[in-house]
Amino acid sequence: ELLLSGMPEIDVEDWCTNTEYTSGYDPEDPVIQWFWEVVRSLTQEEHVLLLQFVTGSSRVPHGGFAYLMGGSGLQKFTIAAVPYTSNLLPTSSTCINMLKLPEYPGQEVLRDRLLVALHCGSYGYTMA
């Protein structure tokens, strides 16, 4: 997909605006604030890796993140809380555009674990 279409531009503010939270998270939680700060600091390539990690696609739909499709129709990007344990990586459910984000104790730990997950790809893991 990337070879044929090139690297897409990803609007992080549109992504943030069109995100839902579940399992106890809300936009004001420190982990969510850290997550968006980390996402804003990522390269465009890493934005694409994150999008592909969570949705299975490296492209934002026409019209933006409000039009993300899931397995059964429109499905916004969702971040779900997962209890933290040492070295736990984020995981995803691509059919429902869900990032399962552990409740990390700090922004640097979140950044490190997210980047490991993105750069390791889908090798089937939960700990690294």
N, C-alpha and C positions, 0 to 999 in steps of 0.2 A: 504494500500500500504506500509506504513512504517512498520507495523507489519510483513508483509511477506518478505520484501526486506531489512529492516534495514535502518539506517540513511545513506544517500548518502554523499559523499564528494563533495563539491561545490567549484570550482575554480573561485574565485571572479575576478581575472584578466581576465580570459576568458570571464566572464560575462560582464565586463566593456568594453572589446574590441569589443564584439558583440552586442552592444546596439546602438539603434538609438534614436534620439531626435526630438521632433516635438512641434508645437504650440509656437515657440519662444525660446525653450531651445537649447543650444549647449553644447558641453563638457567643455567649459571654464566658463560657468556660475557659480557663487558662489554656488547656490543651488545644482547644479549637483556635484560640487566638494565636498560639505558637504555631499551629499547623499552617494557618494562612500566612503568617510571617515567613515561615520556611518556604512555602510555595511561591510567594512573591520573590524570594531570593534565588530561586532555581533558574537554570538556563532554559531556553526555549526547548532544547532537546529533552531536558528532564521533565518539563511540563508535558511533553508528548508521551514520555515513558509513564508518567503518573496517570494520564488519561487512559492510555492503553492498559495499564495495570488494573484499573478499576472498571473500565467499560468494555474492554476487548477491542476497542477501535482507537486509532491514532488521530481521528478526525472529529471535530466539533460539528454537529449537524447545522445545516443552513438555518439561520435564525438564532443560533446560539445555544447555550446550555439549557434554556427552558424547553428545548425540543429534543433532549436526549431520549432515546428509545431503550426500553428494557425488553425482557422476554414477552411481556404481555401488553405492550403499548408504551405511552409516554411514562418515563420513570426518571425523576430527578436524581442527580448525584446525591448520595446519602452517606453521612459519616455516623457510624455506630460505635458506642463505647465498648471496650473490652477491658476486663481487669488486667492490670499490669503485673507481669512477672519478669524477672531479669532476662534480658536479651530477646524478649518476644518481639517478633517483627509484625508490621501491619499485614493484613491479608485482605482479600477482596472477594466479592461475589459479583462477577461480571454480568450475570443475567439480570441483576437488579441494580447495577451501578453503585454498589455499596463498598465503601472502604471501612474495614473493621480496624479501628485505631485504638491501640492500647492507651490507657491513662498514664502516659509517661510522666516521670517526676520533674522533667525539665526540658527546655527547648532544644538543647544540644543533643540530648539522648533521642528525642523525637526525630531531629534532623538526621542523625546517624542511622537510626533504625530504618527510617523511610528511604534513605538513599541506598542502603543495603538491599532492601526489598526491590526497589526500582531497577537497580543495576544487576541483580541476580536473576531477574526475569521470573518466569513461571516454572522453576525447577522442582516445585513441590516441596515446600519447607514451611516451618513455623518458627524455628529457632536457628540462629546463626551466631 
